[in-house]
Amino acid sequence: MEIRITTLSENTANYGVLGEWGLSILVEADGNKILMDTGMGISTVYNADRMGIDLTGISTIVLSHGHADHTGGLLDVLKKSNGAAVIAHPDIWTPKYVQRSKDDFHYIGMQFTRKELESYGARFIFSDKPVSIAEHITTTGEIETLTDYEKIDDNLFIKDDGQMLPDKLADDLALVIDAEYGLVVILGCAHCGLINNLRHAQKITGKELIYAVIGGTHLFRAGEERIRRSVADLKDIGIQKLGVSHCTGFAASARLAQAFPEAFFLNNAGTRLTLPQ
């Protein structure tokens, strides 16, 4: 199976396209055009136009979770695509906040109402379980905790009945393509942990070999122990392509580049990749 992966929005950008905090990755495989996340705002649609990519062919949009930097471009994408199936966890409209200081909670959740999005052709499919998009393509559903060292950030909250409660990020999910040369896992932010995401992908597919991991790894706030153990587990998994984006962070990116010199690359806005390589 040939898989074409194009990153339309990311914090940093290749020549000629915009960088914007967030992530959006177009996946083309087995005749399907699937958009994983929609970035923060204008960059996904703008960069698609700059790169000569027609968004009207998108059949499915997958939302990795409800944060604005992954859903903020959704309305603009729907306008361009003339509607699409949108796969997401039921919690994507839960009011989400980041705590910046003791009494400063900043809203970072969904910016649109369901009615507004449906008026532009969104056909929502809500599930906390894996959703099959095609014979060899699925979402992960909720990510099971399978490691003892990956924790969700303690500065992320939801508002429930006026109270701020820790966000368990139940809506965190990934996209998995089961190719004959191994699994290809497309991450959004991996809030539940990079390795938890990968081990969960192995579990739901029954396949051990992971060929490629691309997207946000949420290691930018990770300490030395978590980075060290993540590297060790990635080596145990035996990945052959590792394209990091968005929430990976400079320190973790440098460590991953050193540990995986042949597999590693920075997956920026404008990056085009065809698998296998």
PyMOL commands that set and color helices and strands:
alter all, ss='L'
color gray80, all
select helices_A, chain A and resi 43-50+55-57+68-71+74-81+90-93+114-118+194-205+224-237+250-259
alter helices_A, ss='H'
color red, helices_A
select strands_A, chain A and resi 3-9+24-29+32-36+60-62+84-88+96-101+104-107+122-126+132-134+137-139+156-160+163-166+175-179+182-187+210-216+241-245+264-266+272-275
alter strands_A, ss='S'
color yellow, strands_A
deselect
rebuild
show_as cartoon
